[in-house]
Amino acid sequence: MEPLQRKRVAVIGAGVAGLCTLRHFSPDADAYSVVAFEQQGRIGGTWNYPTGCEEHPDAPDSSPMYCRVYRDLRTNTPRAINHLRDLDLPDGTDNTYVHRSVVAEHIQNYASHFRLLQYIKFNHRVISVSPADPGTACPPSGPSVKWKLLVECADTKSPEEYIFDAVFICNGHHNKPFIPEVPELKAFRGPVIHSSAYRTPDTYRNQTVLIVGAGASANDIVCELMHVANKVIILKKASAGKKYPDSFTTVQEVSDLTATPTGVVLPDGTPTTVDCVILCTGFQLDLPFITAECRLDISRGRVAPLYRHMINCKYPSMIFIGLLTHIPFLGAGPEDQILFCKAFLDGRVRLPSEEDMTADCERDWQGRLREGLPAHKAHMMRTKLWPYCRQLAEEAGFPPHDPVIERIHAASNRNVVGVPYDFRNYRIDKVDAETFTYGRRVKVLDSPPLPHQFSAMGNCLRRGEPSEDYSLLHTNAAEQDNLGAISASHGSGGGSRHQSQQNQHYHNSAGPSSSSTTTRASHAGSSFAAPSAEYRSNSPEGDTHYSSMTVERQLTEDDQRKLAQRFGLIQHLPSGLYDGGKKDRECPICMVELNCGDPVRFLPCMHVYHKDCIDDWLLKHSLTCPNCMEPVDSALLNSYEVGRTPWEFT
């Protein structure tokens, strides 16, 4: 079937996904007429932070003060993978994890570079979307159902009807806060806000704040408040594990408490007055314009049935871009979806039948349920992202992402989980399609920094006189975490897989050695390069030592007990030899394919890893699955009775 000429394409939303859709359809003016409807008077969606929004935390989405981010937000994915194709992030910052204003500038530059503003109707709110003829079947080779959009202009308040051949829904998933009932807080009568209404830490100076949740926003807000608040209490699931060292004296993590009208009673029986509760509980999908005639089921975090998480199985010319979660903010994922759908609408990709697409959706859904994922994580990707992107690229014939992008994402994610309070102090730079540099960019401090240090250094949470260590780590050791330090200095049974690579050192005291400028080490399936001379010359003043982490200190009895508990738990997890039952399956940690006969270990969530990779992870970093973030049962860990430590530490 030849592609129809001048298909009319509607785009709902002019955030990142909407702009990217315009960028790929607008140049093909002979085949498409594209228009975007944006209810705000500006582009950028979530990344906007209007001046004065601090005074309007509950502004509706129609208000120019509408905002869903905090003032000092920084990305939690590296800049090397956090930009759209064909245009890099703006120059002028060395930070791997950039400030929201840099992303906002990138979005403005993108719209200007590709001249996209001419295709956007600002201050136009879509009221409803429905098939113009819902009785017409849509053949798999291309769209035939047209779409009726009812759109209201903010100036005239008069709805207008439009007809389109295809519609792209790009309105994001960070609009409507999810506010659950928290039984532990039923009696509390003080202020309760959602994290979407949080703006700056100054409001909470000298207060006691209770944070509900343990995700990305919770971590960011804790890292800001711990410098100004008297106390930050974190209420989270018992299985979530401990995130913050005991040296962070203003932070307390609990999994249970009892509320009073003015505060809480902590697990140890201590009554504590609470000034404010902040719910860091995420968002729910907000698609009020999707009518019943679209034949979709929409819940908190799932739209179904959607083929490949984007195409309406009933009406394939209705396409959702950007429902994917746990992916880089920009770049990988949504743009791959757009390129695939462009190929479909061009007639270059033929979709399966409605029945086959629906069956594919159901297989994906049931697989997620078997993994133990909650229903609202139906579109969560994590390590599923890269096979997904490769499949779209192969079928639609567009260039896939460089292999190094996947490896950078994996390296960053390990730090996000292992040192959530410090990961933004690591520098990750793409060298070429296969190689990247990775290490620590700032001085290692001993305790949480002062507020002015925090704003300058990002997410480094250690205060005091800086040490002379400017290490660039070629391992993922969580150097300030006690258990990470123990395992880094004494090793583990599974830590030898890449031992030779991890022990390479690069020096720049009297000048770079020859090996420091030429050596590339294979580590965990990735390629690491010694930092370039330019990067070394731009490092902080003083001698710079690029090395693996080596910790030498005397272990306390409590350290030994904790380490023995972790060893005991790890050894009780099932292991065996990989039977090769699933081809092309990779270990999510090292990104190396699992081969028949490889020693593997199975976690309770049913994810499979190379035995030495996951043992090293569980010992040094977090008792969670690095794939789905489900915890290894902490109750099982606590049940171990360690009477005598069977290892001798020196």
Summary of the structure (lengths in Angstrom):
residues: 650
radius of gyration: 25.6
end to end distance: 73.6
largest distance: 78.3
contacts: 2088
relative contact order: 0.09
helix: 29%
strand: 20%
